[in-house]
């Protein structure tokens, strides 16, 4: 919505309130159309961004493994298993299957993946936008509505075959940003 408002303001400044003549109207129309296309493409570039009404309330670094099991000769994702660290390197919680996050302050979140995009780091897990579906324990995660996984490193299963029933933990790290309403 903010982008649309900016486009409307720019259109008024370029076109004036009363564009006159066919050429002026055509120029105004084309410039407005170009701005709208640009604005839409900028927003569409990263589906893992939370809504504009959200602000980051906590950012942590996750370090652990992505667990895979071999089914019919192919690796299949099972769950993450990671420890969470604050900016000072102090452990503050864990992340696991669900996906779920638990902090040492007693707060927790269960989420549902709603968007993903490939990592810019080849061979790393995709970036995600996760919507919180339930929470508990108050604490730092109280009021969190979205979680964004970004800056991923590693965690992708090997592309080769495997022996059915085998388990594999692939090391990974990622940044998790937690968002609540402004």
Secondary structure in CASP SS format (residue, H / E / C, confidence):
PFRMAT SS
TARGET T0000
AUTHOR 0000-0000-0000
METHOD secondary structure of the structure
MODEL  1
X C 1.00
X H 1.00
X H 1.00
X H 1.00
X H 1.00
X H 1.00
X H 1.00
X H 1.00
X H 1.00
X H 1.00
X H 1.00
X H 1.00
X H 1.00
X H 1.00
X H 1.00
X C 1.00
X C 1.00
X C 1.00
X C 1.00
X C 1.00
X C 1.00
X H 1.00
X H 1.00
X H 1.00
X H 1.00
X H 1.00
X H 1.00
X H 1.00
X H 1.00
X H 1.00
X H 1.00
X H 1.00
X H 1.00
X H 1.00
X H 1.00
X H 1.00
X H 1.00
X H 1.00
X H 1.00
X H 1.00
X H 1.00
X H 1.00
X H 1.00
X H 1.00
X C 1.00
X C 1.00
X C 1.00
X C 1.00
X C 1.00
X C 1.00
X C 1.00
X C 1.00
X C 1.00
X E 1.00
X E 1.00
X E 1.00
X E 1.00
X E 1.00
X E 1.00
X E 1.00
X E 1.00
X E 1.00
X E 1.00
X E 1.00
X E 1.00
X E 1.00
X E 1.00
X E 1.00
X E 1.00
X E 1.00
X E 1.00
X C 1.00
X C 1.00
X E 1.00
X E 1.00
X E 1.00
X E 1.00
X E 1.00
X E 1.00
X E 1.00
X E 1.00
X E 1.00
X E 1.00
X E 1.00
X E 1.00
X C 1.00
X C 1.00
X C 1.00
X C 1.00
X C 1.00
X E 1.00
X E 1.00
X E 1.00
X E 1.00
X E 1.00
X E 1.00
X C 1.00
X C 1.00
X C 1.00
X E 1.00
X E 1.00
X E 1.00
X E 1.00
X C 1.00
X C 1.00
X C 1.00
X C 1.00
X E 1.00
X E 1.00
X E 1.00
X E 1.00
X E 1.00
X E 1.00
X E 1.00
X E 1.00
X E 1.00
X E 1.00
X C 1.00
X C 1.00
X C 1.00
X C 1.00
X C 1.00
X C 1.00
X E 1.00
X C 1.00
X C 1.00
X E 1.00
X E 1.00
X E 1.00
X E 1.00
X E 1.00
X E 1.00
X E 1.00
X E 1.00
X E 1.00
X E 1.00
X C 1.00
X C 1.00
X H 1.00
X H 1.00
X H 1.00
X C 1.00
X C 1.00
X E 1.00
X E 1.00
X E 1.00
X E 1.00
X E 1.00
X E 1.00
X E 1.00
X E 1.00
X E 1.00
X E 1.00
X E 1.00
X E 1.00
X C 1.00
X C 1.00
X C 1.00
X C 1.00
X C 1.00
X C 1.00
X C 1.00
X C 1.00
X C 1.00
X C 1.00
X C 1.00
X E 1.00
X E 1.00
X E 1.00
X E 1.00
X E 1.00
X E 1.00
X E 1.00
X E 1.00
X E 1.00
X E 1.00
X E 1.00
X E 1.00
X E 1.00
X E 1.00
X E 1.00
X C 1.00
END
